[in-house]
Amino acid sequence: MNVFTREFTTREKALLLVLGVIVIASLYYLFIFQPVTDGINRAESSATDLESQLTVLDAKVAQIQKMQKSMEEYENSGRIESIMPSYSAGKQELVFLNSTLASSDDYYVGFTNITREGNQIRREFSLRFTVKTFQDAEDIINILEHSDLRCLISDFSVKPIEQKEYVETGAIEASCVATFYETMYGGVPDAELPEDSKQQDEEIIGTYEYEYEPGSLSK
């Protein structure tokens, strides 16, 4: 039996050495370098995501703190932050007006118009009441403006009941135009709900969108 006893040449030994280095390097890359690199990349990606989440959370915390500060300021000043109730809050608004005007000698409330723009409802009304002093009229207006129902007062005017009296000294009649604001969020449409003016405007604008060829329009 012949036994292979030939010694490798220097060139063959060099090739085997290079091959061994390549195998070891390949094993190192597949089982050590690549998994570690992937792990580092995943960790960096997770760190970036966490930083983004922390930034969002910091912004939310700052916003909440700002809202809390505003609420504290309103509370300390005795004012109540107004809200827009859901449509239709007409009965709630009437109860509020009757309660507010109960201290007056006489009053009249007439709702004149309801308009809608998107999700916002405006319920306009005219108000007239008589009170004994100008301060009483101011108190009623302040209650309306600073109530928890969003109410905007305009065209406020006063005049004395007696022609010989002055506004500052005698009974007066006060009048104004005002608007309650409501929202369609959470509201239930009914027969009283007007058409959306915003949607109507968009439809009107859409009717004027057309194509034409140059020279097709005559003077």
C-alpha positions in Angstrom: 0.0 0.0 0.0 1.3 3.3 -1.0 1.2 6.1 1.5 1.1 9.7 0.4 4.2 11.1 1.9 5.0 14.0 -0.4 5.7 17.2 1.4 3.8 20.3 0.4 5.8 22.8 -1.6 6.3 26.3 -0.3 3.7 27.6 -2.8 1.1 25.0 -1.7 1.7 25.8 2.0 1.2 29.5 1.2 -2.0 28.7 -0.6 -3.3 26.6 2.3 -2.4 29.4 4.7 -4.3 31.9 2.6 -7.3 29.5 2.4 -7.3 29.0 6.1 -7.2 32.8 6.7 -10.1 33.2 4.3 -12.1 30.5 6.0 -11.4 31.9 9.5 -12.3 35.4 8.2 -15.5 34.2 6.7 -16.5 32.4 9.9 -15.7 35.5 11.9 -17.8 37.7 9.5 -20.8 35.4 9.5 -20.9 34.4 13.2 -19.4 37.4 15.0 -19.0 40.6 13.0 -22.4 40.5 11.1 -24.5 39.6 14.2 -22.8 42.3 16.3 -23.2 44.9 13.5 -26.9 44.0 13.1 -27.4 44.2 16.8 -25.7 47.7 16.9 -27.9 48.9 14.0 -31.0 47.6 15.7 -30.0 49.3 18.9 -29.3 52.6 17.2 -32.7 52.4 15.3 -34.5 51.7 18.6 -32.7 54.6 20.3 -33.8 56.9 17.4 -37.4 55.7 17.8 -37.2 56.3 21.5 -35.8 59.7 21.1 -38.7 60.5 18.7 -41.2 59.2 21.2 -39.6 61.2 24.0 -39.8 64.3 21.8 -43.5 63.8 21.2 -44.1 63.1 24.9 -42.1 66.2 25.9 -44.3 68.2 23.5 -47.5 66.7 25.0 -46.3 67.3 28.6 -45.5 70.9 27.7 -48.9 71.4 26.1 -50.6 69.8 29.2 -48.7 72.1 31.5 -49.6 75.1 29.4 -53.3 74.1 29.6 -53.1 73.5 33.3 -51.5 76.9 33.7 -54.2 78.6 31.7 -56.9 76.8 33.7 -55.3 77.9 36.9 -55.2 81.5 35.6 -58.8 81.4 34.7 -59.7 79.8 38.1 -57.7 82.4 40.0 -59.3 85.2 38.0 -62.8 83.8 38.7 -63.5 83.3 35.0 -64.8 80.1 33.5 -63.4 78.8 30.2 -66.2 78.7 27.7 -67.2 75.7 25.7 -69.2 75.0 22.6 -72.0 72.6 23.4 -73.1 70.0 20.8 -76.1 70.9 18.6 -78.8 71.5 19.5 -78.3 73.3 22.9 -81.3 75.7 22.4 -83.1 74.6 25.5 -79.9 74.7 27.6 -79.3 78.2 26.3 -82.8 79.3 27.1 -82.6 78.0 30.7 -79.3 79.9 31.1 -80.8 83.1 29.7 -83.9 82.9 31.9 -81.7 82.2 35.0 -79.3 85.1 34.2 -82.1 87.6 33.5 -84.2 86.6 36.5 -82.8 89.5 38.5 -84.0 92.1 35.9 -87.3 93.9 36.1 -88.4 92.8 32.6 -86.7 91.2 29.6 -87.2 89.9 26.1 -85.2 87.3 24.2 -85.8 86.6 20.5 -83.7 84.1 18.5 -83.4 85.6 15.0 -81.1 83.3 12.9 -79.3 80.0 12.9 -76.3 79.5 10.6 -73.9 76.7 9.9 -70.4 76.8 8.6 -68.7 73.3 8.6 -69.1 72.0 12.1 -69.7 75.3 13.7 -73.3 76.5 14.5 -74.1 80.1 15.2 -77.4 80.8 17.0 -78.1 84.6 16.9 -80.5 86.3 19.2 -81.6 89.8 20.3 -81.9 90.7 23.9 -83.6 93.5 25.7 -84.0 94.0 29.5 -84.6 96.6 32.1 -82.8 96.9 35.4 -82.6 99.5 38.2 -78.9 100.5 37.7 -76.2 100.6 35.1 -74.1 98.3 37.3 -76.9 95.6 37.2 -76.8 95.8 33.4 -73.0 95.3 33.4 -73.3 92.4 35.8 -75.7 90.6 33.4 -73.5 91.2 30.4 -70.4 89.9 32.3 -72.3 86.7 33.2 -73.2 86.2 29.5 -69.7 86.9 28.2 -67.9 84.8 30.9 -70.4 81.9 31.1 -69.4 78.3 30.4 -71.5 78.5 27.2 -69.6 80.4 24.4 -71.5 83.6 23.9 -70.4 86.7 21.9 -72.1 90.1 22.7 -72.3 92.9 20.1 -74.2 96.2 19.6 -74.7 96.7 23.3 -76.6 99.9 24.2 -78.4 101.4 27.2 -80.8 104.2 27.7 -82.7 105.6 30.7 -86.3 104.6 31.3 -87.3 108.1 32.3 -86.3 110.8 29.8 -85.2 113.2 32.6 -83.0 110.6 34.2 -79.4 109.7 33.4 -78.0 106.3 32.6 -75.7 106.5 35.7 -78.4 107.4 38.1 -81.7 105.8 37.2 -83.4 102.7 35.9 -82.2 101.8 32.4 -83.2 99.7 29.4 -80.3 97.7 27.9 -80.3 95.9 24.5 -77.8 93.9 22.5 -77.3 91.4 19.8 -75.6 88.2 20.8 -74.6 84.8 19.4 -74.4 81.4 21.0 -71.8 79.0 19.4 -72.4 75.3 19.1 -70.6 72.4 17.3 -71.8 69.5 15.2 -69.4 67.2 17.1 -71.7 64.9 19.1 -74.8 66.8 17.8 -77.9 65.2 16.3 -79.2 66.8 13.1 -82.9 67.8 13.0 -85.3 69.8 10.9 -84.1 73.1 12.4 -80.5 72.5 11.2 -79.6 74.9 8.4 -77.6 74.0 5.3 -73.8 74.1 5.5 -72.9 77.5 4.0 -69.3 76.4 3.6 -70.4 73.4 1.5 -72.7 75.6 -0.6 -69.9 78.0 -1.3 -67.7 75.1 -2.5 -70.5 73.9 -4.8 -71.0 77.3 -6.3 -67.2 77.7 -6.9 -67.2 74.3 -8.5 -69.9 75.3 -11.0 -67.4 77.8 -12.5 -64.6 75.3 -13.0 -64.6 74.4 -16.8 -62.2 73.9 -19.6 -62.1 76.0 -22.8 -59.9 76.2 -25.8 -58.0 79.4 -26.6 -60.0 81.6 -29.0 -63.3 79.9 -28.1 -64.6 82.9 -26.1 -66.0 85.8 -28.1 -65.8 89.4 -27.0 
